[in-house]
Amino acid sequence: MEEGKSVGAVARELDLTASAVRVWVMRARAERTKGKSGGLTTVEREELARLRKEVRQLRLERDVLKKAAAFFAKENA
């Protein structure tokens, strides 16, 4: 994006929504400052997605184990 142009002007030039351009600018700024600008870098976003997926999987496994424990506790009671 050229310096001095507004997000709206760039969005109109590229036939995009202003919000999409804002996200790109925010991500580029985060990459350039290595996350110090408050945004997440690409690596951080990828890690966050991986960790969220892992948490979902671990919660699923925990819930299965809880149900199995309850089942076997009933069987042995």
Order of alpha helices (4+ residues) and beta strands (2+ residues): alpha-alpha-alpha
